[in-house]
């Protein structure tokens, strides 16, 4: 982001209700939001949309172990925030 309010946030979240909640909160604060419903496809989505920040759901156990790294590389220089609903990181 360039210091302006807003920017593009890529939300990679498998749960549609959670993704919609995140979209609403972020949009209310002035962000544009792109939803990727399959976190495994987040690297492609980040490379395509060039977001200012990525919110990545890592709570699905079947996700590749290196997914965070691949998303961070594709989104660079944007930060990646990893979230999980799981009690185990």
MMTF fields as JSON, N, C-alpha, C and O atoms, coordinates in Angstrom:
{
  "mmtfVersion": "1.0.0",
  "mmtfProducer": "UNKNOWN",
  "numBonds": 355,
  "numAtoms": 356,
  "numGroups": 89,
  "numChains": 1,
  "numModels": 1,
  "chainsPerModel": [1],
  "groupsPerChain": [89],
  "chainIdList": ["A"],
  "bondAtomList": [4, 2, 8, 6, 12, 10, 16, 14, 20, 18, 24, 22, 28, 26, 32, 30, 36, 34, 40, 38, 44, 42, 48, 46, 52, 50, 56, 54, 60, 58, 64, 62, 68, 66, 72, 70, 76, 74, 80, 78, 84, 82, 88, 86, 92, 90, 96, 94, 100, 98, 104, 102, 108, 106, 112, 110, 116, 114, 120, 118, 124, 122, 128, 126, 132, 130, 136, 134, 140, 138, 144, 142, 148, 146, 152, 150, 156, 154, 160, 158, 164, 162, 168, 166, 172, 170, 176, 174, 180, 178, 184, 182, 188, 186, 192, 190, 196, 194, 200, 198, 204, 202, 208, 206, 212, 210, 216, 214, 220, 218, 224, 222, 228, 226, 232, 230, 236, 234, 240, 238, 244, 242, 248, 246, 252, 250, 256, 254, 260, 258, 264, 262, 268, 266, 272, 270, 276, 274, 280, 278, 284, 282, 288, 286, 292, 290, 296, 294, 300, 298, 304, 302, 308, 306, 312, 310, 316, 314, 320, 318, 324, 322, 328, 326, 332, 330, 336, 334, 340, 338, 344, 342, 348, 346, 352, 350],
  "bondOrderList": [1, 1, 1, 1, 1, 1, 1, 1, 1, 1, 1, 1, 1, 1, 1, 1, 1, 1, 1, 1, 1, 1, 1, 1, 1, 1, 1, 1, 1, 1, 1, 1, 1, 1, 1, 1, 1, 1, 1, 1, 1, 1, 1, 1, 1, 1, 1, 1, 1, 1, 1, 1, 1, 1, 1, 1, 1, 1, 1, 1, 1, 1, 1, 1, 1, 1, 1, 1, 1, 1, 1, 1, 1, 1, 1, 1, 1, 1, 1, 1, 1, 1, 1, 1, 1, 1, 1, 1],
  "groupList": [{"groupName": "UNK", "atomNameList": ["N", "CA", "C", "O"], "elementList": ["N", "C", "C", "O"], "formalChargeList": [0, 0, 0, 0], "bondAtomList": [1, 0, 2, 1, 3, 2], "bondOrderList": [1, 1, 2], "singleLetterCode": "X", "chemCompType": "L-PEPTIDE LINKING"}],
  "groupTypeList": [0, 0, 0, 0, 0, 0, 0, 0, 0, 0, 0, 0, 0, 0, 0, 0, 0, 0, 0, 0, 0, 0, 0, 0, 0, 0, 0, 0, 0, 0, 0, 0, 0, 0, 0, 0, 0, 0, 0, 0, 0, 0, 0, 0, 0, 0, 0, 0, 0, 0, 0, 0, 0, 0, 0, 0, 0, 0, 0, 0, 0, 0, 0, 0, 0, 0, 0, 0, 0, 0, 0, 0, 0, 0, 0, 0, 0, 0, 0, 0, 0, 0, 0, 0, 0, 0, 0, 0, 0],
  "groupIdList": [1, 2, 3, 4, 5, 6, 7, 8, 9, 10, 11, 12, 13, 14, 15, 16, 17, 18, 19, 20, 21, 22, 23, 24, 25, 26, 27, 28, 29, 30, 31, 32, 33, 34, 35, 36, 37, 38, 39, 40, 41, 42, 43, 44, 45, 46, 47, 48, 49, 50, 51, 52, 53, 54, 55, 56, 57, 58, 59, 60, 61, 62, 63, 64, 65, 66, 67, 68, 69, 70, 71, 72, 73, 74, 75, 76, 77, 78, 79, 80, 81, 82, 83, 84, 85, 86, 87, 88, 89],
  "secStructList": [7, 7, 1, 1, 1, 7, 7, 3, 3, 3, 3, 3, 7, 1, 7, 2, 2, 2, 2, 2, 2, 2, 2, 2, 2, 2, 2, 2, 6, 6, 7, 3, 3, 3, 3, 3, 1, 7, 4, 4, 4, 2, 2, 2, 2, 2, 2, 2, 2, 7, 7, 1, 3, 3, 3, 3, 3, 7, 7, 7, 6, 6, 1, 7, 6, 6, 2, 2, 2, 2, 2, 2, 2, 2, 2, 6, 6, 1, 3, 3, 3, 3, 3, 7, 1, 1, 1, 7, 7],
  "xCoordList": [0.839, 0.0, 0.885, 2.03, 0.369, 1.143, 0.875, 1.187, 0.32, -0.009, -1.462, -1.985, -2.106, -3.532, -4.333, -3.867, -5.53, -6.43, -6.871, -7.153, -6.926, -7.383, -6.251, -5.207, -6.484, -5.565, -6.309, -7.471, -5.641, -6.255, -5.794, -4.597, -6.753, -6.472, -6.956, -8.118, -6.069, -6.441, -6.734, -5.855, -7.958, -8.357, -8.466, -9.361, -7.562, -7.574, -8.167, -7.475, -9.453, -10.221, -11.19, -11.964, -11.152, -12.003, -13.44, -14.339, -13.672, -15.019, -15.719, -15.306, -16.783, -17.441, -17.966, -17.919, -18.458, -18.986, -17.864, -18.037, -16.732, -15.587, -15.045, -14.73, -14.934, -14.45, -15.353, -14.864, -16.655, -17.594, -17.482, -17.558, -17.307, -17.131, -15.864, -15.882, -14.775, -13.531, -13.721, -13.258, -14.399, -14.638, -15.413, -15.072, -16.446, -17.269, -16.461, -16.519, -15.707, -14.912, -13.862, -13.682, -13.18, -12.138, -12.722, -12.171, -13.826, -14.47, -14.955, -14.857, -15.474, -15.939, -14.797, -15.015, -13.582, -12.405, -11.772, -10.727, -12.39, -11.914, -11.044, -10.473, -10.925, -10.105, -10.93, -12.115, -10.29, -10.859, -10.474, -9.373, -11.367, -11.115, -11.36, -12.391, -10.398, -10.56, -10.576, -9.714, -11.548, -11.652, -11.141, -11.55, -10.255, -9.835, -10.326, -9.777, -11.369, -11.959, -11.117, -11.444, -10.056, -9.183, -7.79, -7.032, -7.438, -6.132, -4.96, -3.92, -5.098, -4.023, -3.758, -2.669, -4.737, -4.565, -4.146, -4.086, -3.863, -3.469, -2.206, -2.148, -1.185, -0.016, -0.385, 0.089, -1.224, -1.656, -2.457, -2.25, -3.37, -4.2, -3.346, -3.594, -2.352, -1.476, -0.64, -0.448, -0.149, 0.629, -0.202, 0.295, -1.46, -2.365, -2.826, -2.804, -3.244, -3.888, -2.93, -3.283, -1.726, -0.737, -1.329, -1.349, -1.811, -2.449, -1.448, -0.234, -1.996, -1.175, -0.918, 0.054, -1.791, -1.631, -2.447, -3.455, -2.006, -2.703, -3.073, -2.248, -4.318, -4.761, -4.969, -5.873, -4.14, -4.085, -4.573, -4.004, -5.631, -6.172, -5.335, -5.27, -4.706, -3.891, -4.536, -3.848, -5.837, -6.475, -6.885, -7.354, -6.723, -7.077, -5.864, -4.809, -5.996, -4.842, -4.272, -3.112, -5.041, -4.557, -3.734, -3.325, -3.488, -2.721, -1.247, -0.735, -0.563, 0.873, 1.653, 1.328, 2.67, 3.46, 4.17, 4.412, 4.506, 5.24, 4.334, 4.812, 3.035, 2.093, 2.407, 2.408, 2.669, 2.964, 4.143, 4.078, 5.206, 6.389, 6.044, 6.483, 5.268, 4.902, 4.028, 4.183, 3.112, 2.271, 3.133, 2.986, 4.024, 4.895, 5.752, 5.947, 6.262, 7.065, 6.21, 6.648, 5.006, 4.128, 3.615, 3.404, 3.412, 2.834, 3.884, 3.541, 5.148, 6.225, 6.076, 5.877, 6.162, 6.628, 5.498, 5.733, 4.288, 3.144, 3.318, 3.817, 2.913, 2.957, 1.865, 0.828, 2.125, 1.163, 0.848, 1.745, -0.444, -0.898, -1.527, -2.541, -0.943, -1.469, -2.421, -2.088, -3.608, -4.599, -5.043, -4.971, -5.503, -6.016, -7.072, -6.975, -8.075, -9.096, -8.762, -9.482, -7.676, -7.269, -6.54, -5.796, -6.739, -5.997, -4.531, -3.716, -4.172, -2.783, -2.243, -2.853, -1.094, -0.534, -0.015, 0.482],
  "yCoordList": [-1.174, 0.0, 1.238, 1.195, 2.296, 3.511, 4.543, 5.717, 4.156, 5.098, 5.54, 6.093, 5.308, 5.609, 4.563, 3.443, 4.933, 3.939, 3.055, 3.543, 1.794, 0.878, 0.046, -0.121, -0.467, -1.402, -2.697, -2.829, -3.648, -4.939, -5.993, -6.185, -6.667, -7.771, -9.047, -9.148, -10.022, -11.353, -12.2, -12.407, -12.689, -13.567, -14.979, -15.263, -15.86, -17.256, -18.063, -18.411, -18.351, -18.945, -19.978, -19.684, -21.189, -22.276, -22.204, -22.75, -21.548, -21.469, -20.214, -19.1, -20.38, -19.215, -18.208, -17.004, -18.663, -17.748, -16.9, -15.7, -17.512, -16.782, -15.805, -14.662, -16.248, -15.378, -14.162, -13.046, -14.365, -13.252, -12.295, -11.079, -12.81, -11.959, -11.112, -9.913, -11.735, -10.993, -9.934, -8.804, -10.292, -9.343, -8.131, -6.993, -8.374, -7.265, -6.321, -5.103, -6.882, -6.037, -5.24, -4.046, -5.898, -5.214, -4.155, -3.06, -4.469, -3.503, -2.283, -1.154, -2.514, -1.405, -0.459, 0.733, -0.991, -0.16, 0.423, 1.07, 0.203, 0.826, -0.03, 0.475, -1.32, -2.211, -2.86, -3.142, -3.091, -3.968, -5.381, -5.596, -6.342, -7.703, -8.69, -8.651, -9.567, -10.686, -11.949, -12.134, -12.811, -14.074, -15.207, -15.338, -16.019, -17.275, -18.392, -18.589, -19.136, -20.142, -21.405, -22.236, -21.556, -22.722, -22.227, -21.806, -22.267, -21.756, -22.379, -21.736, -23.589, -24.219, -23.464, -23.572, -22.704, -21.925, -20.479, -19.653, -20.182, -18.823, -18.323, -17.141, -19.167, -18.641, -18.116, -17.055, -18.849, -18.387, -17.096, -16.165, -17.041, -15.852, -14.641, -13.541, -14.828, -13.721, -13.236, -12.033, -14.154, -13.777, -13.025, -12.125, -13.395, -12.774, -11.396, -10.449, -11.269, -10.028, -9.023, -7.853, -9.451, -8.573, -7.789, -6.558, -8.495, -7.822, -7.029, -7.202, -6.158, -5.401, -6.2, -5.95, -7.16, -8.058, -9.324, -9.277, -10.446, -11.725, -12.224, -12.213, -12.663, -13.341, -14.795, -15.104, -15.685, -17.08, -18.015, -18.059, -18.765, -19.764, -21.036, -21.657, -21.419, -22.636, -23.744, -24.67, -23.662, -24.629, -25.932, -26.844, -26.048, -27.281, -28.199, -27.837, -29.367, -30.257, -30.797, -31.21, -30.809, -31.358, -30.36, -30.675, -29.177, -28.173, -28.56, -29.177, -28.198, -28.486, -27.802, -26.682, -28.47, -27.939, -26.643, -25.811, -26.456, -25.268, -24.161, -23.238, -24.254, -23.297, -21.859, -20.959, -21.637, -20.272, -19.69, -18.555, -20.46, -19.994, -19.656, -18.627, -20.507, -20.267, -19.024, -18.263, -18.817, -17.619, -16.383, -15.389, -16.437, -15.29, -14.935, -13.755, -15.932, -15.667, -15.038, -14.095, -15.549, -15.04, -13.645, -12.845, -13.344, -12.063, -10.984, -9.809, -11.362, -10.428, -9.135, -9.185, -7.989, -7.706, -7.627, -7.2, -8.023, -7.929, -8.875, -9.988, -8.444, -9.34, -10.404, -10.204, -11.532, -12.635, -12.875, -13.087, -12.839, -13.101, -14.489, -14.708, -15.414, -16.774, -16.861, -16.445, -17.405, -17.591, -19.037, -19.742, -19.469, -20.82, -20.86, -20.162, -21.676, -21.891, -23.104, -23.436, -23.759, -24.971, -24.633, -23.653, -25.436, -25.193, -25.568, -25.159, -26.348, -26.739, -25.933, -25.926, -25.239, -24.421, -25.248, -24.696],
  "zCoordList": [0.0, 0.0, 0.0, 0.45, -0.487, -0.643, 0.437, 0.241, 1.546, 2.598, 2.533, 3.5, 1.426, 1.3, 2.055, 2.267, 2.455, 3.031, 1.878, 0.784, 2.119, 1.085, 0.54, 1.17, -0.634, -1.247, -1.463, -1.08, -2.073, -2.374, -1.381, -1.169, -0.78, 0.127, -0.527, -0.919, -0.647, -1.122, 0.103, 0.941, 0.215, 1.316, 0.752, -0.044, 1.16, 0.734, 1.882, 2.838, 1.772, 2.879, 2.329, 1.418, 2.882, 2.383, 2.881, 2.241, 3.996, 4.565, 4.038, 4.361, 3.222, 2.623, 3.642, 3.386, 4.775, 5.793, 6.388, 6.601, 6.653, 7.208, 6.169, 6.499, 4.918, 3.849, 3.691, 3.52, 3.747, 3.608, 4.796, 4.614, 5.975, 7.152, 7.016, 7.292, 6.594, 6.394, 5.31, 5.462, 4.215, 3.131, 3.633, 3.309, 4.417, 4.934, 5.812, 5.639, 6.754, 7.658, 6.885, 7.124, 5.97, 5.209, 4.279, 4.166, 3.616, 2.716, 3.494, 3.013, 4.686, 5.522, 5.875, 6.094, 5.929, 6.234, 4.976, 5.055, 3.813, 2.584, 1.694, 0.728, 1.994, 1.181, 0.077, 0.255, -1.061, -2.079, -1.657, -1.149, -1.861, -1.393, -2.525, -3.196, -2.719, -3.642, -2.793, -1.934, -3.031, -2.291, -3.172, -4.325, -2.629, -3.268, -2.354, -1.27, -2.784, -1.899, -1.703, -0.855, -2.464, -2.315, -1.933, -2.807, -0.653, -0.237, -1.004, -1.148, -1.49, -2.262, -3.559, -4.123, -4.038, -5.268, -4.977, -5.889, -3.735, -3.352, -4.055, -4.392, -4.296, -5.02, -6.409, -6.814, -7.138, -8.459, -8.352, -9.13, -7.389, -7.214, -6.851, -7.345, -6.002, -5.6, -6.778, -6.952, -7.576, -8.746, -9.772, -10.449, -9.88, -10.853, -10.401, -11.188, -9.14, -8.699, -8.063, -7.921, -7.677, -7.053, -5.878, -5.904, -4.85, -3.712, -2.879, -2.99, -2.044, -1.103, 0.167, 0.88, 0.445, 1.588, 1.307, 0.603, 1.86, 1.718, 3.105, 4.018, 3.259, 4.48, 4.078, 3.302, 4.602, 4.173, 5.264, 6.354, 4.968, 5.893, 5.794, 4.734, 6.879, 6.905, 7.735, 8.164, 7.965, 8.859, 8.181, 8.861, 6.869, 6.164, 6.186, 5.666, 6.773, 6.96, 5.654, 5.626, 4.583, 3.316, 2.5, 1.382, 3.031, 2.284, 2.237, 3.171, 1.148, 1.049, 2.173, 2.567, 2.678, 3.787, 3.426, 4.301, 2.156, 1.745, 1.195, 0.537, 1.463, 0.89, 1.315, 0.475, 2.58, 3.045, 2.26, 1.79, 2.121, 1.396, -0.055, -0.568, -0.718, -2.117, -2.261, -3.216, -1.32, -1.358, -1.134, -1.845, -0.159, 0.125, -1.085, -1.377, -1.787, -2.985, -4.089, -4.748, -4.293, -5.348, -5.034, -5.946, -3.763, -3.351, -3.126, -2.995, -3.079, -2.757, -3.529, -4.742, -2.896, -1.541, -0.516, 0.614, -0.879, 0.036, 1.22, 1.057, 2.399, 3.554, 3.462, 2.829, 4.107, 4.174, 5.642, 6.458, 5.964, 7.324, 7.321, 6.659, 8.045, 8.129, 9.315, 10.425, 9.066, 10.117, 10.138, 9.131, 11.298, 11.417, 12.496, 13.505, 12.279, 13.298, 14.14, 15.081, 13.801, 14.478, 15.766, 15.812, 16.827, 18.066, 17.931, 18.758, 16.894, 16.651, 15.485, 14.416, 15.66, 14.571, 13.418, 12.436]
}
